[in-house]
């Protein structure tokens, strides 16, 4: 073996010619690499979408889990069905009812976070080259799952009221004319990740109607729907079209990300395929995690806990908006989320948020550059700020650092433009380097379609 | 919406033309359907590979988890990296050392059971039509994962000493000549599922050498390696070729199936791809489940627990072998496992274990027909018996019922043959209906290649 393994050791990857076609596009996400750096304590991270689980009553949850294992351990530590625990699925139906969804436990499959539901949907629907419609920008994890099955993502513009129906119609017409197979519309209607906007009620009806006419399935991804800062939860798309919408939910933000319990509610035929795909992917999800969530919902004051989370996140949003307003230089624009975790920040013309990131990290503040949220890598003028994890004081300090970095960039560009003008006797236009972002902010603190 | 949804309701599946090519082969596994029936209390189930988790110290595990959530809840309830908790990965390396594997925590990725590792390996390696070599018979969950990526599984015969090296060489030559891409050999070397046999030490070296010469990756799936009934654990294949073997392990049988914590130890380039694929599939596994296992290994007497499991399962294996010996009619043959969960039972010539199953269920005993363990659906003369879950008395009762069903089948066939001979004046040969099984038992209580 020695001679062979010796020669093998000299190759970087002896399997390089063996991977599947789909694996060739698998490259490390810049965002994930960033998270490792952003986790350093000296850095104020506005990067990862990390819920503030320290707000949970840890002792009470611990006692509850102890009781679960002692009294129901032979179920909690055993295999489960691929569809998931029926008691949990009943509770999930109760939660979806808050958004006016009438679902039966049979309609639900429990997944390893909603990321697994995205993966399974892509698995059962997407052949290489098939089109998925998605907002511009769109959730990076969904784009990753679609890319893993070699989907062609077509972005549809948003504005302050979410996805623009006319733009959706146009995109459908355009893709249909191209002859490509269009498999579904992927949308995050509430407190969008990363854009922070919410699809208005009238537009929900319009979007459904457009998709119904086109025979296009809607995938409604709703991790943040119960984390609105004002009024009642919005009526879900799924509430008005049980046959045309697959709804994705998760306990990652309303309870604990670490249990990795999400779900999909789907029309029966799709649910059947999802269950089969899940069985092939993981056999079944963890009973231990599922029953922990089931018992949490059965024995703990989860509605009050969600209310506490809402208060906490509202305070942090307010701190962020206030600091942005006070500190950010002219030319910056941002969205004003009514719930959820995210603000979408547009840099002044000529400032590239991706190129600026190393300087921000040096200044001990982190964000996610916009490029990860576009399948085509555009969006470099944007940054996603997540206010969910740092306390308000840290947020203010983080925004102060960020503002200072942006000011430094502006000043650098201005100096460079002056020197450039002197040396070439021509005027320098920073806008010339502006990437062709499909989604941008055109008026102060608000977003509209381009 | 009413008119549209009315017309839609008349269709069974409006998305039937929309699924991906890979989803067309997704059909409900007969085995899974069987499990629902087999779970009824009046039935002695020798079907599912269900570990006896009631043997765990549930109160102690409950207290441990309570302490984990109280003191480390902000980590246990939070997102983790896609590669998995580093403390757990360190512990996993300690466990693999029991089989003489020298691995670094960086080599390891934590997965949602080893099923997810199988799925991720298939995802990164298999293009439609690529060949995977696998024992005949082979683990049904692995066959399912490979089928989901449209692999072409080529079975390689086994005998009492496991995979037959000559047959492996021949299969490699044959596939290479066919021009198909051959991606890896999938093998369960210890206490094989379903065959119950173990790859002998000399053959381990031979199999490795054959695969090295062919440049063929080995996937060593080892859920039962620490559950041997005699002596020390066998030396793993991975111990002798870290660059040519991906090793899969799991805590499902040594601790608890319900945590769904497994792992893969892989060469660096493959590990990188697995981590990226896992991120796309589920973002990360449950921190809660991972840290529960980590704390279990750190604070509980896990080696003694494995010893207890070994004793328990040995007693059940002995009860099964003894009952088979005493009760089964002539013509039945079975393997004699030195560990693990399974006995592979060959029915007398002419008896179809799959066709017989409904009668066995009526007689209140369940097993898994052999057909699920062959990619081509052969193996109908075989049944997998799992002795891990029922107590010895129930096992004896189950085997008694099974023997009686087989006797009934033999008698029925004998009557039918006599009547057939009378009516046609010709002799009836039950063997004519024997499926062309690639793996069968040719001498009493032992298996050899055909």
HADDOCK unambig.tbl for C-alpha pairs under 7 A between the chains (distance, minus, plus):
assign (segid A and resid 13 and name CA) (segid B and resid 269 and name CA) 5.81 0.50 0.50
assign (segid A and resid 18 and name CA) (segid B and resid 125 and name CA) 6.47 0.50 0.50
assign (segid A and resid 18 and name CA) (segid B and resid 183 and name CA) 6.80 0.50 0.50
assign (segid A and resid 19 and name CA) (segid B and resid 124 and name CA) 5.70 0.50 0.50
assign (segid A and resid 19 and name CA) (segid B and resid 125 and name CA) 4.42 0.50 0.50
assign (segid A and resid 20 and name CA) (segid B and resid 124 and name CA) 5.41 0.50 0.50
assign (segid A and resid 20 and name CA) (segid B and resid 125 and name CA) 4.49 0.50 0.50
assign (segid A and resid 20 and name CA) (segid B and resid 126 and name CA) 5.03 0.50 0.50
assign (segid A and resid 20 and name CA) (segid B and resid 127 and name CA) 5.08 0.50 0.50
assign (segid A and resid 21 and name CA) (segid B and resid 127 and name CA) 6.51 0.50 0.50
assign (segid A and resid 23 and name CA) (segid B and resid 124 and name CA) 5.10 0.50 0.50
assign (segid A and resid 26 and name CA) (segid B and resid 276 and name CA) 6.47 0.50 0.50
assign (segid A and resid 28 and name CA) (segid B and resid 276 and name CA) 6.59 0.50 0.50
assign (segid A and resid 53 and name CA) (segid B and resid 74 and name CA) 5.87 0.50 0.50
assign (segid A and resid 53 and name CA) (segid B and resid 77 and name CA) 6.68 0.50 0.50
assign (segid A and resid 53 and name CA) (segid B and resid 78 and name CA) 6.69 0.50 0.50
assign (segid A and resid 54 and name CA) (segid B and resid 74 and name CA) 5.46 0.50 0.50
assign (segid A and resid 58 and name CA) (segid B and resid 69 and name CA) 6.05 0.50 0.50
assign (segid A and resid 58 and name CA) (segid B and resid 70 and name CA) 5.11 0.50 0.50
assign (segid A and resid 58 and name CA) (segid B and resid 73 and name CA) 6.17 0.50 0.50
assign (segid A and resid 59 and name CA) (segid B and resid 70 and name CA) 4.83 0.50 0.50
assign (segid A and resid 62 and name CA) (segid B and resid 65 and name CA) 6.73 0.50 0.50
assign (segid A and resid 62 and name CA) (segid B and resid 66 and name CA) 3.94 0.50 0.50
assign (segid A and resid 62 and name CA) (segid B and resid 67 and name CA) 6.69 0.50 0.50
assign (segid A and resid 62 and name CA) (segid B and resid 69 and name CA) 4.95 0.50 0.50
assign (segid A and resid 62 and name CA) (segid B and resid 70 and name CA) 5.61 0.50 0.50
assign (segid A and resid 63 and name CA) (segid B and resid 66 and name CA) 5.46 0.50 0.50
assign (segid A and resid 65 and name CA) (segid B and resid 62 and name CA) 6.73 0.50 0.50
assign (segid A and resid 65 and name CA) (segid B and resid 65 and name CA) 6.86 0.50 0.50
assign (segid A and resid 65 and name CA) (segid B and resid 66 and name CA) 6.22 0.50 0.50
assign (segid A and resid 66 and name CA) (segid B and resid 62 and name CA) 3.93 0.50 0.50
assign (segid A and resid 66 and name CA) (segid B and resid 63 and name CA) 5.46 0.50 0.50
assign (segid A and resid 66 and name CA) (segid B and resid 65 and name CA) 6.22 0.50 0.50
assign (segid A and resid 66 and name CA) (segid B and resid 66 and name CA) 5.19 0.50 0.50
assign (segid A and resid 67 and name CA) (segid B and resid 62 and name CA) 6.68 0.50 0.50
assign (segid A and resid 69 and name CA) (segid B and resid 58 and name CA) 6.05 0.50 0.50
assign (segid A and resid 69 and name CA) (segid B and resid 62 and name CA) 4.95 0.50 0.50
assign (segid A and resid 70 and name CA) (segid B and resid 58 and name CA) 5.11 0.50 0.50
assign (segid A and resid 70 and name CA) (segid B and resid 59 and name CA) 4.84 0.50 0.50
assign (segid A and resid 70 and name CA) (segid B and resid 62 and name CA) 5.61 0.50 0.50
assign (segid A and resid 73 and name CA) (segid B and resid 58 and name CA) 6.17 0.50 0.50
assign (segid A and resid 74 and name CA) (segid B and resid 53 and name CA) 5.87 0.50 0.50
assign (segid A and resid 74 and name CA) (segid B and resid 54 and name CA) 5.46 0.50 0.50
assign (segid A and resid 76 and name CA) (segid B and resid 258 and name CA) 5.88 0.50 0.50
assign (segid A and resid 77 and name CA) (segid B and resid 53 and name CA) 6.69 0.50 0.50
assign (segid A and resid 77 and name CA) (segid B and resid 256 and name CA) 5.18 0.50 0.50
assign (segid A and resid 77 and name CA) (segid B and resid 257 and name CA) 5.83 0.50 0.50
assign (segid A and resid 77 and name CA) (segid B and resid 258 and name CA) 3.81 0.50 0.50
assign (segid A and resid 77 and name CA) (segid B and resid 259 and name CA) 6.23 0.50 0.50
assign (segid A and resid 78 and name CA) (segid B and resid 53 and name CA) 6.69 0.50 0.50
assign (segid A and resid 78 and name CA) (segid B and resid 256 and name CA) 6.41 0.50 0.50
assign (segid A and resid 78 and name CA) (segid B and resid 257 and name CA) 4.99 0.50 0.50
assign (segid A and resid 78 and name CA) (segid B and resid 258 and name CA) 4.21 0.50 0.50
assign (segid A and resid 79 and name CA) (segid B and resid 257 and name CA) 5.47 0.50 0.50
assign (segid A and resid 79 and name CA) (segid B and resid 258 and name CA) 5.09 0.50 0.50
assign (segid A and resid 112 and name CA) (segid B and resid 282 and name CA) 6.02 0.50 0.50
assign (segid A and resid 113 and name CA) (segid B and resid 282 and name CA) 6.62 0.50 0.50
assign (segid A and resid 115 and name CA) (segid B and resid 281 and name CA) 6.52 0.50 0.50
assign (segid A and resid 115 and name CA) (segid B and resid 282 and name CA) 5.07 0.50 0.50
assign (segid A and resid 115 and name CA) (segid B and resid 283 and name CA) 6.35 0.50 0.50
assign (segid A and resid 116 and name CA) (segid B and resid 281 and name CA) 5.46 0.50 0.50
assign (segid A and resid 116 and name CA) (segid B and resid 282 and name CA) 4.78 0.50 0.50
assign (segid A and resid 119 and name CA) (segid B and resid 281 and name CA) 5.37 0.50 0.50
assign (segid A and resid 124 and name CA) (segid B and resid 19 and name CA) 5.69 0.50 0.50
assign (segid A and resid 124 and name CA) (segid B and resid 20 and name CA) 5.40 0.50 0.50
assign (segid A and resid 124 and name CA) (segid B and resid 23 and name CA) 5.10 0.50 0.50
assign (segid A and resid 125 and name CA) (segid B and resid 18 and name CA) 6.48 0.50 0.50
assign (segid A and resid 125 and name CA) (segid B and resid 19 and name CA) 4.42 0.50 0.50
assign (segid A and resid 125 and name CA) (segid B and resid 20 and name CA) 4.48 0.50 0.50
assign (segid A and resid 126 and name CA) (segid B and resid 20 and name CA) 5.03 0.50 0.50
assign (segid A and resid 127 and name CA) (segid B and resid 20 and name CA) 5.08 0.50 0.50
assign (segid A and resid 127 and name CA) (segid B and resid 21 and name CA) 6.52 0.50 0.50
assign (segid A and resid 141 and name CA) (segid B and resid 280 and name CA) 6.89 0.50 0.50
assign (segid A and resid 144 and name CA) (segid B and resid 280 and name CA) 5.79 0.50 0.50
assign (segid A and resid 145 and name CA) (segid B and resid 280 and name CA) 5.09 0.50 0.50
assign (segid A and resid 145 and name CA) (segid B and resid 281 and name CA) 6.76 0.50 0.50
assign (segid A and resid 183 and name CA) (segid B and resid 18 and name CA) 6.80 0.50 0.50
assign (segid A and resid 256 and name CA) (segid B and resid 77 and name CA) 5.18 0.50 0.50
assign (segid A and resid 256 and name CA) (segid B and resid 78 and name CA) 6.42 0.50 0.50
assign (segid A and resid 257 and name CA) (segid B and resid 77 and name CA) 5.82 0.50 0.50
assign (segid A and resid 257 and name CA) (segid B and resid 78 and name CA) 5.00 0.50 0.50
assign (segid A and resid 257 and name CA) (segid B and resid 79 and name CA) 5.48 0.50 0.50
assign (segid A and resid 258 and name CA) (segid B and resid 76 and name CA) 5.88 0.50 0.50
assign (segid A and resid 258 and name CA) (segid B and resid 77 and name CA) 3.81 0.50 0.50
assign (segid A and resid 258 and name CA) (segid B and resid 78 and name CA) 4.22 0.50 0.50
assign (segid A and resid 258 and name CA) (segid B and resid 79 and name CA) 5.09 0.50 0.50
assign (segid A and resid 258 and name CA) (segid B and resid 286 and name CA) 5.08 0.50 0.50
assign (segid A and resid 258 and name CA) (segid B and resid 287 and name CA) 4.86 0.50 0.50
assign (segid A and resid 258 and name CA) (segid B and resid 288 and name CA) 5.44 0.50 0.50
assign (segid A and resid 259 and name CA) (segid B and resid 77 and name CA) 6.24 0.50 0.50
assign (segid A and resid 259 and name CA) (segid B and resid 286 and name CA) 5.08 0.50 0.50
assign (segid A and resid 259 and name CA) (segid B and resid 287 and name CA) 6.72 0.50 0.50
assign (segid A and resid 259 and name CA) (segid B and resid 288 and name CA) 5.62 0.50 0.50
assign (segid A and resid 260 and name CA) (segid B and resid 285 and name CA) 6.86 0.50 0.50
assign (segid A and resid 260 and name CA) (segid B and resid 286 and name CA) 5.18 0.50 0.50
assign (segid A and resid 269 and name CA) (segid B and resid 13 and name CA) 5.84 0.50 0.50
assign (segid A and resid 276 and name CA) (segid B and resid 26 and name CA) 6.47 0.50 0.50
assign (segid A and resid 276 and name CA) (segid B and resid 28 and name CA) 6.56 0.50 0.50
assign (segid A and resid 280 and name CA) (segid B and resid 141 and name CA) 6.89 0.50 0.50
assign (segid A and resid 280 and name CA) (segid B and resid 144 and name CA) 5.79 0.50 0.50
assign (segid A and resid 280 and name CA) (segid B and resid 145 and name CA) 5.09 0.50 0.50
assign (segid A and resid 281 and name CA) (segid B and resid 115 and name CA) 6.51 0.50 0.50
assign (segid A and resid 281 and name CA) (segid B and resid 116 and name CA) 5.46 0.50 0.50
assign (segid A and resid 281 and name CA) (segid B and resid 119 and name CA) 5.38 0.50 0.50
assign (segid A and resid 281 and name CA) (segid B and resid 145 and name CA) 6.75 0.50 0.50
assign (segid A and resid 282 and name CA) (segid B and resid 112 and name CA) 6.01 0.50 0.50
assign (segid A and resid 282 and name CA) (segid B and resid 113 and name CA) 6.63 0.50 0.50
assign (segid A and resid 282 and name CA) (segid B and resid 115 and name CA) 5.07 0.50 0.50
assign (segid A and resid 282 and name CA) (segid B and resid 116 and name CA) 4.77 0.50 0.50
assign (segid A and resid 283 and name CA) (segid B and resid 115 and name CA) 6.34 0.50 0.50
assign (segid A and resid 285 and name CA) (segid B and resid 260 and name CA) 6.87 0.50 0.50
assign (segid A and resid 286 and name CA) (segid B and resid 258 and name CA) 5.08 0.50 0.50
assign (segid A and resid 286 and name CA) (segid B and resid 259 and name CA) 5.07 0.50 0.50
assign (segid A and resid 286 and name CA) (segid B and resid 260 and name CA) 5.19 0.50 0.50
assign (segid A and resid 287 and name CA) (segid B and resid 258 and name CA) 4.87 0.50 0.50
assign (segid A and resid 287 and name CA) (segid B and resid 259 and name CA) 6.72 0.50 0.50
assign (segid A and resid 288 and name CA) (segid B and resid 258 and name CA) 5.43 0.50 0.50
assign (segid A and resid 288 and name CA) (segid B and resid 259 and name CA) 5.62 0.50 0.50
assign (segid A and resid 289 and name CA) (segid B and resid 289 and name CA) 6.98 0.50 0.50
